Amino acid sequence: MSAPATPRPTLSPPAAAPARTARVDWRIRFAILSVVWGFSFLLIKVGTQAYAPFQVALGRVLFGALALLTVLLVRREPLPRGRRTWVHLAVAALLLNTAPFSLFSYAELSIPSSLAGICNATSPLWGMALSMVALSEDRPTRRRFAGLGLGFLGVLTVLGAWQGFSGIDAKGTALALLASLCYPIGWIYVRRTLASVPSSPVALTGAQLMLSTLQLLAVSAAFTSTPTSFPLWPTLSVIALGALGTGMALQMQYGLVTEVGPTTAQMVTYFIPVIATAAGVVLLGEQLHWNTPVGAAIVLAGAALTQTRRR
């Protein structure tokens, strides 16, 4: 839910988080992060049962921002400064939060949460393809090209290409794939514009979520009507999606990057679709055909290959 993220993908933050003594073993925090981001797609699904997709996305960034701002308040850490920085953060908010969170919410109106979680796993594939064009220092290798092709094969397997994509909602799936494409575009932008900003990742992300909240407030006011009721489970799902899946999870991710490095921390990406699929099948009664787990495994294998680098 970021990816994660979903939730967003677990890429390295634009700046190193301050080192802090960890009270809980990193493996336990890694497992918690995987579960939280894996369940994000189920929470989106439940949230859209009572609220419009834009409203689900709004609640997500609002409660995520409140969670991170609370962390900053406890640390007595200021928000980023500088007009230029905030302009870049506004663009980052659009690419990494406002657009993908809204797209995933709209996608889950017509596709299972498990399929949305698998589509999210294609972000490293999109990222590899885009980095070859946008990042001159990110040179492709044969192994990474093979990973891109393997990942594409996995997507076709998940969608059941040999049977004409029957049973798959094309619009919903396209929206989920477009959401996963937003993440690497956003991270390339962040890498080019915010990597040298002295603020911590938590401060930058907290400010980013604040700006995304303003963006989604405007969009929701223009295109949706105010809810007349607040059903318990959808409301709790949106609160958990924001406070845990967007706020706490990002804070936990930055701690993992600091402690065990970005390579190990990024491995959480490969557990998200597994947990999202299990949660959708067990708790929401979503159907699971053989090609879904097989295709997901192929996608993850391809994504893993695209993340390899020359020594």
PyMOL commands that set and color helices and strands:
alter all, ss='L'
color gray80, all
select helices_A, chain A and resi 26-47+53-75+83-107+113-120+123-134+142-159+161-163+170-193+201-223+232-260+262-270+272-284+291-306
alter helices_A, ss='H'
color red, helices_A
deselect
rebuild
show_as cartoon
